[in-house]
Amino acid sequence: MQQVKIFKSTDTELEDMEKQINRFIRKNDIRVLSISGNHSSASSASNGPMNTFAGGDVTVILLYEIDVPKR
């Protein structure tokens, strides 16, 4: 079964975010299918009131697969 996990941090805390993602992968014994990310810079933070990201925000989306529990 495919699942999604979203991680959000700032560019000043990338090392901690990497540790958090790696810990999540190890702890849950998952198969990673895809990892993608986005870094929002200060210039994109001024795109208007609909933007929820401050300058330097980092979002990582992890698509993974788990085994479905057998009944």
N, CA, C and O atoms as a Maestro MAE file, in Angstrom:
{
 s_m_m2io_version
 :::
 2.0.0
}

f_m_ct {
 s_m_title
 :::
 protein
 m_atom[284] {
  # First column is atom index #
  i_m_mmod_type
  r_m_x_coord
  r_m_y_coord
  r_m_z_coord
  i_m_residue_number
  s_m_chain_name
  s_m_pdb_residue_name
  s_m_pdb_atom_name
  i_m_atomic_number
  :::
  1 25 0.839 -1.161 0.000 1 A "MET " " N  " 7
  2 3 0.000 0.000 0.000 1 A "MET " " CA " 6
  3 2 0.894 1.237 0.000 1 A "MET " " C  " 6
  4 15 1.841 1.328 0.781 1 A "MET " " O  " 8
  5 25 0.588 2.181 -0.874 2 A "GLN " " N  " 7
  6 3 1.381 3.407 -0.954 2 A "GLN " " CA " 6
  7 2 0.888 4.434 0.062 2 A "GLN " " C  " 6
  8 15 -0.310 4.570 0.310 2 A "GLN " " O  " 8
  9 25 1.842 5.143 0.636 3 A "GLN " " N  " 7
  10 3 1.568 6.161 1.645 3 A "GLN " " CA " 6
  11 2 2.404 7.397 1.332 3 A "GLN " " C  " 6
  12 15 3.378 7.319 0.583 3 A "GLN " " O  " 8
  13 25 2.024 8.530 1.902 4 A "VAL " " N  " 7
  14 3 2.753 9.784 1.735 4 A "VAL " " CA " 6
  15 2 3.070 10.349 3.112 4 A "VAL " " C  " 6
  16 15 2.243 10.305 4.023 4 A "VAL " " O  " 8
  17 25 4.278 10.880 3.248 5 A "LYS " " N  " 7
  18 3 4.697 11.580 4.468 5 A "LYS " " CA " 6
  19 2 5.308 12.899 4.025 5 A "LYS " " C  " 6
  20 15 6.152 12.925 3.130 5 A "LYS " " O  " 8
  21 25 4.886 13.997 4.647 6 A "ILE " " N  " 7
  22 3 5.393 15.322 4.305 6 A "ILE " " CA " 6
  23 2 6.206 15.856 5.474 6 A "ILE " " C  " 6
  24 15 5.754 15.850 6.619 6 A "ILE " " O  " 8
  25 25 7.402 16.314 5.168 7 A "PHE " " N  " 7
  26 3 8.292 16.916 6.153 7 A "PHE " " CA " 6
  27 2 8.456 18.380 5.793 7 A "PHE " " C  " 6
  28 15 8.608 18.719 4.620 7 A "PHE " " O  " 8
  29 25 8.427 19.257 6.803 8 A "LYS " " N  " 7
  30 3 8.615 20.688 6.558 8 A "LYS " " CA " 6
  31 2 9.604 21.231 7.574 8 A "LYS " " C  " 6
  32 15 9.521 20.932 8.765 8 A "LYS " " O  " 8
  33 25 10.529 22.024 7.092 9 A "SER " " N  " 7
  34 3 11.557 22.602 7.948 9 A "SER " " CA " 6
  35 2 12.046 23.896 7.310 9 A "SER " " C  " 6
  36 15 11.425 24.418 6.385 9 A "SER " " O  " 8
  37 25 13.157 24.402 7.810 10 A "THR " " N  " 7
  38 3 13.775 25.590 7.209 10 A "THR " " CA " 6
  39 2 15.163 25.218 6.706 10 A "THR " " C  " 6
  40 15 15.739 24.210 7.114 10 A "THR " " O  " 8
  41 25 15.683 26.044 5.819 11 A "ASP " " N  " 7
  42 3 16.997 25.735 5.245 11 A "ASP " " CA " 6
  43 2 18.120 25.794 6.275 11 A "ASP " " C  " 6
  44 15 19.205 25.268 6.029 11 A "ASP " " O  " 8
  45 25 17.883 26.420 7.416 12 A "THR " " N  " 7
  46 3 18.902 26.457 8.466 12 A "THR " " CA " 6
  47 2 18.909 25.181 9.300 12 A "THR " " C  " 6
  48 15 19.812 24.979 10.112 12 A "THR " " O  " 8
  49 25 17.909 24.316 9.108 13 A "GLU " " N  " 7
  50 3 17.797 23.077 9.886 13 A "GLU " " CA " 6
  51 2 17.797 21.838 8.995 13 A "GLU " " C  " 6
  52 15 17.180 20.830 9.336 13 A "GLU " " O  " 8
  53 25 18.484 21.906 7.856 14 A "LEU " " N  " 7
  54 3 18.475 20.787 6.911 14 A "LEU " " CA " 6
  55 2 19.062 19.510 7.503 14 A "LEU " " C  " 6
  56 15 18.537 18.422 7.266 14 A "LEU " " O  " 8
  57 25 20.131 19.627 8.262 15 A "GLU " " N  " 7
  58 3 20.756 18.436 8.842 15 A "GLU " " CA " 6
  59 2 19.786 17.703 9.766 15 A "GLU " " C  " 6
  60 15 19.707 16.475 9.736 15 A "GLU " " O  " 8
  61 25 19.050 18.449 10.585 16 A "ASP " " N  " 7
  62 3 18.054 17.826 11.461 16 A "ASP " " CA " 6
  63 2 16.927 17.186 10.662 16 A "ASP " " C  " 6
  64 15 16.421 16.125 11.028 16 A "ASP " " O  " 8
  65 25 16.540 17.831 9.579 17 A "MET " " N  " 7
  66 3 15.486 17.280 8.734 17 A "MET " " CA " 6
  67 2 15.938 15.971 8.087 17 A "MET " " C  " 6
  68 15 15.171 15.010 8.026 17 A "MET " " O  " 8
  69 25 17.174 15.932 7.607 18 A "GLU " " N  " 7
  70 3 17.716 14.703 7.032 18 A "GLU " " CA " 6
  71 2 17.699 13.576 8.058 18 A "GLU " " C  " 6
  72 15 17.312 12.452 7.742 18 A "GLU " " O  " 8
  73 25 18.115 13.873 9.274 19 A "LYS " " N  " 7
  74 3 18.107 12.865 10.341 19 A "LYS " " CA " 6
  75 2 16.690 12.383 10.617 19 A "LYS " " C  " 6
  76 15 16.463 11.187 10.803 19 A "LYS " " O  " 8
  77 25 15.735 13.311 10.643 20 A "GLN " " N  " 7
  78 3 14.339 12.951 10.895 20 A "GLN " " CA " 6
  79 2 13.801 12.031 9.787 20 A "GLN " " C  " 6
  80 15 13.128 11.042 10.075 20 A "GLN " " O  " 8
  81 25 14.096 12.354 8.536 21 A "ILE " " N  " 7
  82 3 13.627 11.531 7.414 21 A "ILE " " CA " 6
  83 2 14.269 10.144 7.470 21 A "ILE " " C  " 6
  84 15 13.579 9.134 7.331 21 A "ILE " " O  " 8
  85 25 15.586 10.095 7.673 22 A "ASN " " N  " 7
  86 3 16.274 8.799 7.736 22 A "ASN " " CA " 6
  87 2 15.788 7.958 8.909 22 A "ASN " " C  " 6
  88 15 15.655 6.740 8.789 22 A "ASN " " O  " 8
  89 25 15.523 8.600 10.036 23 A "ARG " " N  " 7
  90 3 15.009 7.879 11.212 23 A "ARG " " CA " 6
  91 2 13.626 7.314 10.905 23 A "ARG " " C  " 6
  92 15 13.326 6.181 11.282 23 A "ARG " " O  " 8
  93 25 12.782 8.089 10.224 24 A "PHE " " N  " 7
  94 3 11.447 7.630 9.853 24 A "PHE " " CA " 6
  95 2 11.530 6.391 8.947 24 A "PHE " " C  " 6
  96 15 10.789 5.425 9.130 24 A "PHE " " O  " 8
  97 25 12.435 6.437 7.979 25 A "ILE " " N  " 7
  98 3 12.603 5.308 7.050 25 A "ILE " " CA " 6
  99 2 13.057 4.055 7.795 25 A "ILE " " C  " 6
  100 15 12.503 2.974 7.596 25 A "ILE " " O  " 8
  101 25 14.068 4.203 8.655 26 A "ARG " " N  " 7
  102 3 14.585 3.037 9.402 26 A "ARG " " CA " 6
  103 2 13.561 2.488 10.382 26 A "ARG " " C  " 6
  104 15 13.349 1.277 10.447 26 A "ARG " " O  " 8
  105 25 12.929 3.365 11.137 27 A "LYS " " N  " 7
  106 3 11.995 2.954 12.187 27 A "LYS " " CA " 6
  107 2 10.797 2.200 11.619 27 A "LYS " " C  " 6
  108 15 10.309 1.249 12.228 27 A "LYS " " O  " 8
  109 25 10.330 2.626 10.455 28 A "ASN " " N  " 7
  110 3 9.118 2.041 9.888 28 A "ASN " " CA " 6
  111 2 9.384 0.959 8.850 28 A "ASN " " C  " 6
  112 15 8.447 0.367 8.313 28 A "ASN " " O  " 8
  113 25 10.661 0.698 8.564 29 A "ASP " " N  " 7
  114 3 11.040 -0.363 7.627 29 A "ASP " " CA " 6
  115 2 10.219 -0.285 6.336 29 A "ASP " " C  " 6
  116 15 9.520 -1.229 5.967 29 A "ASP " " O  " 8
  117 25 10.322 0.854 5.667 30 A "ILE " " N  " 7
  118 3 9.523 1.109 4.470 30 A "ILE " " CA " 6
  119 2 10.366 0.997 3.212 30 A "ILE " " C  " 6
  120 15 11.595 1.013 3.265 30 A "ILE " " O  " 8
  121 25 9.686 0.882 2.080 31 A "ARG " " N  " 7
  122 3 10.332 0.934 0.775 31 A "ARG " " CA " 6
  123 2 10.040 2.304 0.179 31 A "ARG " " C  " 6
  124 15 8.890 2.635 -0.108 31 A "ARG " " O  " 8
  125 25 11.079 3.087 -0.004 32 A "VAL " " N  " 7
  126 3 10.915 4.437 -0.556 32 A "VAL " " CA " 6
  127 2 10.706 4.331 -2.063 32 A "VAL " " C  " 6
  128 15 11.500 3.704 -2.765 32 A "VAL " " O  " 8
  129 25 9.641 4.945 -2.551 33 A "LEU " " N  " 7
  130 3 9.352 4.954 -3.979 33 A "LEU " " CA " 6
  131 2 9.827 6.251 -4.626 33 A "LEU " " C  " 6
  132 15 10.287 6.252 -5.768 33 A "LEU " " O  " 8
  133 25 9.712 7.360 -3.885 34 A "SER " " N  " 7
  134 3 10.072 8.652 -4.443 34 A "SER " " CA " 6
  135 2 10.269 9.659 -3.315 34 A "SER " " C  " 6
  136 15 9.563 9.636 -2.307 34 A "SER " " O  " 8
  137 25 11.240 10.537 -3.508 35 A "ILE " " N  " 7
  138 3 11.434 11.672 -2.603 35 A "ILE " " CA " 6
  139 2 11.538 12.915 -3.480 35 A "ILE " " C  " 6
  140 15 12.334 12.963 -4.418 35 A "ILE " " O  " 8
  141 25 10.728 13.914 -3.163 36 A "SER " " N  " 7
  142 3 10.825 15.183 -3.889 36 A "SER " " CA " 6
  143 2 10.741 16.323 -2.880 36 A "SER " " C  " 6
  144 15 10.236 16.160 -1.769 36 A "SER " " O  " 8
  145 25 11.245 17.468 -3.291 37 A "GLY " " N  " 7
  146 3 11.266 18.576 -2.358 37 A "GLY " " CA " 6
  147 2 11.140 19.914 -3.027 37 A "GLY " " C  " 6
  148 15 11.200 20.030 -4.252 37 A "GLY " " O  " 8
  149 25 10.965 20.923 -2.204 38 A "ASN " " N  " 7
  150 3 10.827 22.285 -2.676 38 A "ASN " " CA " 6
  151 2 11.469 23.217 -1.657 38 A "ASN " " C  " 6
  152 15 11.277 23.070 -0.450 38 A "ASN " " O  " 8
  153 25 12.221 24.161 -2.157 39 A "HIS " " N  " 7
  154 3 12.829 25.177 -1.307 39 A "HIS " " CA " 6
  155 2 12.241 26.516 -1.699 39 A "HIS " " C  " 6
  156 15 12.350 26.929 -2.854 39 A "HIS " " O  " 8
  157 25 11.620 27.198 -0.753 40 A "SER " " N  " 7
  158 3 11.041 28.497 -1.068 40 A "SER " " CA " 6
  159 2 12.013 29.580 -0.631 40 A "SER " " C  " 6
  160 15 12.452 29.615 0.518 40 A "SER " " O  " 8
  161 25 12.337 30.450 -1.552 41 A "SER " " N  " 7
  162 3 13.277 31.531 -1.243 41 A "SER " " CA " 6
  163 2 12.511 32.773 -0.821 41 A "SER " " C  " 6
  164 15 11.287 32.830 -0.943 41 A "SER " " O  " 8
  165 25 13.219 33.745 -0.334 42 A "ALA " " N  " 7
  166 3 12.585 34.985 0.131 42 A "ALA " " CA " 6
  167 2 11.816 35.674 -0.988 42 A "ALA " " C  " 6
  168 15 10.796 36.311 -0.725 42 A "ALA " " O  " 8
  169 25 12.284 35.563 -2.240 43 A "SER " " N  " 7
  170 3 11.582 36.232 -3.342 43 A "SER " " CA " 6
  171 2 10.222 35.607 -3.600 43 A "SER " " C  " 6
  172 15 9.284 36.315 -3.965 43 A "SER " " O  " 8
  173 25 10.088 34.276 -3.417 44 A "SER " " N  " 7
  174 3 8.781 33.651 -3.637 44 A "SER " " CA " 6
  175 2 7.857 33.882 -2.461 44 A "SER " " C  " 6
  176 15 6.648 33.689 -2.586 44 A "SER " " O  " 8
  177 25 8.396 34.291 -1.316 45 A "ALA " " N  " 7
  178 3 7.559 34.547 -0.150 45 A "ALA " " CA " 6
  179 2 6.732 35.815 -0.328 45 A "ALA " " C  " 6
  180 15 5.779 36.036 0.420 45 A "ALA " " O  " 8
  181 25 7.072 36.634 -1.286 46 A "SER " " N  " 7
  182 3 6.339 37.883 -1.483 46 A "SER " " CA " 6
  183 2 5.307 37.779 -2.594 46 A "SER " " C  " 6
  184 15 4.895 38.794 -3.155 46 A "SER " " O  " 8
  185 25 4.890 36.571 -2.915 47 A "ASN " " N  " 7
  186 3 3.940 36.379 -4.017 47 A "ASN " " CA " 6
  187 2 2.499 36.650 -3.616 47 A "ASN " " C  " 6
  188 15 1.596 36.425 -4.422 47 A "ASN " " O  " 8
  189 25 2.255 37.114 -2.427 48 A "GLY " " N  " 7
  190 3 0.896 37.465 -2.042 48 A "GLY " " CA " 6
  191 2 0.440 36.732 -0.803 48 A "GLY " " C  " 6
  192 15 1.170 35.908 -0.253 48 A "GLY " " O  " 8
  193 25 -0.771 37.033 -0.363 49 A "PRO " " N  " 7
  194 3 -1.282 36.489 0.894 49 A "PRO " " CA " 6
  195 2 -1.584 34.999 0.854 49 A "PRO " " C  " 6
  196 15 -1.727 34.386 1.912 49 A "PRO " " O  " 8
  197 25 -1.684 34.399 -0.312 50 A "MET " " N  " 7
  198 3 -2.002 32.971 -0.394 50 A "MET " " CA " 6
  199 2 -0.779 32.106 -0.138 50 A "MET " " C  " 6
  200 15 -0.923 30.900 0.067 50 A "MET " " O  " 8
  201 25 0.406 32.674 -0.144 51 A "ASN " " N  " 7
  202 3 1.633 31.918 0.066 51 A "ASN " " CA " 6
  203 2 1.826 31.669 1.552 51 A "ASN " " C  " 6
  204 15 1.898 32.622 2.328 51 A "ASN " " O  " 8
  205 25 1.914 30.393 1.973 52 A "THR " " N  " 7
  206 3 2.058 30.064 3.388 52 A "THR " " CA " 6
  207 2 3.506 29.815 3.765 52 A "THR " " C  " 6
  208 15 3.785 29.510 4.925 52 A "THR " " O  " 8
  209 25 4.440 29.933 2.830 53 A "PHE " " N  " 7
  210 3 5.841 29.673 3.096 53 A "PHE " " CA " 6
  211 2 6.589 30.974 3.356 53 A "PHE " " C  " 6
  212 15 6.423 31.956 2.632 53 A "PHE " " O  " 8
  213 25 7.401 30.967 4.384 54 A "ALA " " N  " 7
  214 3 8.309 32.083 4.625 54 A "ALA " " CA " 6
  215 2 9.597 31.786 3.867 54 A "ALA " " C  " 6
  216 15 9.835 30.648 3.461 54 A "ALA " " O  " 8
  217 25 10.423 32.804 3.678 55 A "GLY " " N  " 7
  218 3 11.681 32.590 2.983 55 A "GLY " " CA " 6
  219 2 12.528 31.545 3.670 55 A "GLY " " C  " 6
  220 15 12.693 31.582 4.889 55 A "GLY " " O  " 8
  221 25 13.066 30.614 2.906 56 A "GLY " " N  " 7
  222 3 13.935 29.584 3.439 56 A "GLY " " CA " 6
  223 2 13.228 28.326 3.892 56 A "GLY " " C  " 6
  224 15 13.874 27.454 4.473 56 A "GLY " " O  " 8
  225 25 11.935 28.185 3.655 57 A "ASP " " N  " 7
  226 3 11.226 26.964 4.025 57 A "ASP " " CA " 6
  227 2 11.571 25.839 3.056 57 A "ASP " " C  " 6
  228 15 11.754 26.063 1.860 57 A "ASP " " O  " 8
  229 25 11.654 24.637 3.592 58 A "VAL " " N  " 7
  230 3 11.952 23.449 2.799 58 A "VAL " " CA " 6
  231 2 10.856 22.426 3.069 58 A "VAL " " C  " 6
  232 15 10.540 22.135 4.223 58 A "VAL " " O  " 8
  233 25 10.282 21.887 2.010 59 A "THR " " N  " 7
  234 3 9.278 20.832 2.121 59 A "THR " " CA " 6
  235 2 9.778 19.615 1.361 59 A "THR " " C  " 6
  236 15 10.242 19.725 0.226 59 A "THR " " O  " 8
  237 25 9.680 18.448 2.001 60 A "VAL " " N  " 7
  238 3 10.068 17.190 1.371 60 A "VAL " " CA " 6
  239 2 8.863 16.263 1.412 60 A "VAL " " C  " 6
  240 15 8.244 16.077 2.459 60 A "VAL " " O  " 8
  241 25 8.538 15.684 0.265 61 A "ILE " " N  " 7
  242 3 7.433 14.734 0.170 61 A "ILE " " CA " 6
  243 2 8.018 13.359 -0.098 61 A "ILE " " C  " 6
  244 15 8.737 13.150 -1.075 61 A "ILE " " O  " 8
  245 25 7.701 12.434 0.781 62 A "LEU " " N  " 7
  246 3 8.211 11.072 0.707 62 A "LEU " " CA " 6
  247 2 7.060 10.145 0.328 62 A "LEU " " C  " 6
  248 15 6.085 10.022 1.069 62 A "LEU " " O  " 8
  249 25 7.176 9.501 -0.818 63 A "LEU " " N  " 7
  250 3 6.207 8.494 -1.245 63 A "LEU " " CA " 6
  251 2 6.825 7.136 -0.941 63 A "LEU " " C  " 6
  252 15 7.928 6.829 -1.395 63 A "LEU " " O  " 8
  253 25 6.109 6.330 -0.173 64 A "TYR " " N  " 7
  254 3 6.666 5.052 0.234 64 A "TYR " " CA " 6
  255 2 5.615 3.956 0.204 64 A "TYR " " C  " 6
  256 15 4.421 4.216 0.057 64 A "TYR " " O  " 8
  257 25 6.079 2.748 0.343 65 A "GLU " " N  " 7
  258 3 5.191 1.603 0.295 65 A "GLU " " CA " 6
  259 2 5.373 0.763 1.546 65 A "GLU " " C  " 6
  260 15 6.492 0.533 2.004 65 A "GLU " " O  " 8
  261 25 4.249 0.309 2.092 66 A "ILE " " N  " 7
  262 3 4.277 -0.591 3.243 66 A "ILE " " CA " 6
  263 2 3.525 -1.863 2.868 66 A "ILE " " C  " 6
  264 15 2.694 -1.875 1.959 66 A "ILE " " O  " 8
  265 25 3.838 -2.919 3.587 67 A "ASP " " N  " 7
  266 3 3.097 -4.154 3.390 67 A "ASP " " CA " 6
  267 2 1.744 -4.038 4.070 67 A "ASP " " C  " 6
  268 15 1.648 -3.548 5.195 67 A "ASP " " O  " 8
  269 25 0.710 -4.482 3.395 68 A "VAL " " N  " 7
  270 3 -0.625 -4.478 3.981 68 A "VAL " " CA " 6
  271 2 -0.706 -5.637 4.983 68 A "VAL " " C  " 6
  272 15 -0.376 -6.775 4.649 68 A "VAL " " O  " 8
  273 25 -1.149 -5.340 6.213 69 A "PRO " " N  " 7
  274 3 -1.267 -6.416 7.208 69 A "PRO " " CA " 6
  275 2 -2.184 -7.517 6.716 69 A "PRO " " C  " 6
  276 15 -3.253 -7.245 6.170 69 A "PRO " " O  " 8
  277 25 -1.773 -8.746 6.905 70 A "LYS " " N  " 7
  278 3 -2.595 -9.887 6.495 70 A "LYS " " CA " 6
  279 2 -3.616 -10.194 7.571 70 A "LYS " " C  " 6
  280 15 -3.315 -10.172 8.764 70 A "LYS " " O  " 8
  281 25 -4.835 -10.480 7.125 71 A "ARG " " N  " 7
  282 3 -5.919 -10.745 8.068 71 A "ARG " " CA " 6
  283 2 -6.049 -12.216 8.345 71 A "ARG " " C  " 6
  284 15 -6.914 -12.624 9.120 71 A "ARG " " O  " 8
  :::
 }
 m_bond[283] {
  # First column is bond index #
  i_m_from
  i_m_to
  i_m_order
  :::
  1 1 2 1
  2 2 3 1
  3 3 4 2
  4 3 5 1
  5 5 6 1
  6 6 7 1
  7 7 8 2
  8 7 9 1
  9 9 10 1
  10 10 11 1
  11 11 12 2
  12 11 13 1
  13 13 14 1
  14 14 15 1
  15 15 16 2
  16 15 17 1
  17 17 18 1
  18 18 19 1
  19 19 20 2
  20 19 21 1
  21 21 22 1
  22 22 23 1
  23 23 24 2
  24 23 25 1
  25 25 26 1
  26 26 27 1
  27 27 28 2
  28 27 29 1
  29 29 30 1
  30 30 31 1
  31 31 32 2
  32 31 33 1
  33 33 34 1
  34 34 35 1
  35 35 36 2
  36 35 37 1
  37 37 38 1
  38 38 39 1
  39 39 40 2
  40 39 41 1
  41 41 42 1
  42 42 43 1
  43 43 44 2
  44 43 45 1
  45 45 46 1
  46 46 47 1
  47 47 48 2
  48 47 49 1
  49 49 50 1
  50 50 51 1
  51 51 52 2
  52 51 53 1
  53 53 54 1
  54 54 55 1
  55 55 56 2
  56 55 57 1
  57 57 58 1
  58 58 59 1
  59 59 60 2
  60 59 61 1
  61 61 62 1
  62 62 63 1
  63 63 64 2
  64 63 65 1
  65 65 66 1
  66 66 67 1
  67 67 68 2
  68 67 69 1
  69 69 70 1
  70 70 71 1
  71 71 72 2
  72 71 73 1
  73 73 74 1
  74 74 75 1
  75 75 76 2
  76 75 77 1
  77 77 78 1
  78 78 79 1
  79 79 80 2
  80 79 81 1
  81 81 82 1
  82 82 83 1
  83 83 84 2
  84 83 85 1
  85 85 86 1
  86 86 87 1
  87 87 88 2
  88 87 89 1
  89 89 90 1
  90 90 91 1
  91 91 92 2
  92 91 93 1
  93 93 94 1
  94 94 95 1
  95 95 96 2
  96 95 97 1
  97 97 98 1
  98 98 99 1
  99 99 100 2
  100 99 101 1
  101 101 102 1
  102 102 103 1
  103 103 104 2
  104 103 105 1
  105 105 106 1
  106 106 107 1
  107 107 108 2
  108 107 109 1
  109 109 110 1
  110 110 111 1
  111 111 112 2
  112 111 113 1
  113 113 114 1
  114 114 115 1
  115 115 116 2
  116 115 117 1
  117 117 118 1
  118 118 119 1
  119 119 120 2
  120 119 121 1
  121 121 122 1
  122 122 123 1
  123 123 124 2
  124 123 125 1
  125 125 126 1
  126 126 127 1
  127 127 128 2
  128 127 129 1
  129 129 130 1
  130 130 131 1
  131 131 132 2
  132 131 133 1
  133 133 134 1
  134 134 135 1
  135 135 136 2
  136 135 137 1
  137 137 138 1
  138 138 139 1
  139 139 140 2
  140 139 141 1
  141 141 142 1
  142 142 143 1
  143 143 144 2
  144 143 145 1
  145 145 146 1
  146 146 147 1
  147 147 148 2
  148 147 149 1
  149 149 150 1
  150 150 151 1
  151 151 152 2
  152 151 153 1
  153 153 154 1
  154 154 155 1
  155 155 156 2
  156 155 157 1
  157 157 158 1
  158 158 159 1
  159 159 160 2
  160 159 161 1
  161 161 162 1
  162 162 163 1
  163 163 164 2
  164 163 165 1
  165 165 166 1
  166 166 167 1
  167 167 168 2
  168 167 169 1
  169 169 170 1
  170 170 171 1
  171 171 172 2
  172 171 173 1
  173 173 174 1
  174 174 175 1
  175 175 176 2
  176 175 177 1
  177 177 178 1
  178 178 179 1
  179 179 180 2
  180 179 181 1
  181 181 182 1
  182 182 183 1
  183 183 184 2
  184 183 185 1
  185 185 186 1
  186 186 187 1
  187 187 188 2
  188 187 189 1
  189 189 190 1
  190 190 191 1
  191 191 192 2
  192 191 193 1
  193 193 194 1
  194 194 195 1
  195 195 196 2
  196 195 197 1
  197 197 198 1
  198 198 199 1
  199 199 200 2
  200 199 201 1
  201 201 202 1
  202 202 203 1
  203 203 204 2
  204 203 205 1
  205 205 206 1
  206 206 207 1
  207 207 208 2
  208 207 209 1
  209 209 210 1
  210 210 211 1
  211 211 212 2
  212 211 213 1
  213 213 214 1
  214 214 215 1
  215 215 216 2
  216 215 217 1
  217 217 218 1
  218 218 219 1
  219 219 220 2
  220 219 221 1
  221 221 222 1
  222 222 223 1
  223 223 224 2
  224 223 225 1
  225 225 226 1
  226 226 227 1
  227 227 228 2
  228 227 229 1
  229 229 230 1
  230 230 231 1
  231 231 232 2
  232 231 233 1
  233 233 234 1
  234 234 235 1
  235 235 236 2
  236 235 237 1
  237 237 238 1
  238 238 239 1
  239 239 240 2
  240 239 241 1
  241 241 242 1
  242 242 243 1
  243 243 244 2
  244 243 245 1
  245 245 246 1
  246 246 247 1
  247 247 248 2
  248 247 249 1
  249 249 250 1
  250 250 251 1
  251 251 252 2
  252 251 253 1
  253 253 254 1
  254 254 255 1
  255 255 256 2
  256 255 257 1
  257 257 258 1
  258 258 259 1
  259 259 260 2
  260 259 261 1
  261 261 262 1
  262 262 263 1
  263 263 264 2
  264 263 265 1
  265 265 266 1
  266 266 267 1
  267 267 268 2
  268 267 269 1
  269 269 270 1
  270 270 271 1
  271 271 272 2
  272 271 273 1
  273 273 274 1
  274 274 275 1
  275 275 276 2
  276 275 277 1
  277 277 278 1
  278 278 279 1
  279 279 280 2
  280 279 281 1
  281 281 282 1
  282 282 283 1
  283 283 284 2
  :::
 }
}
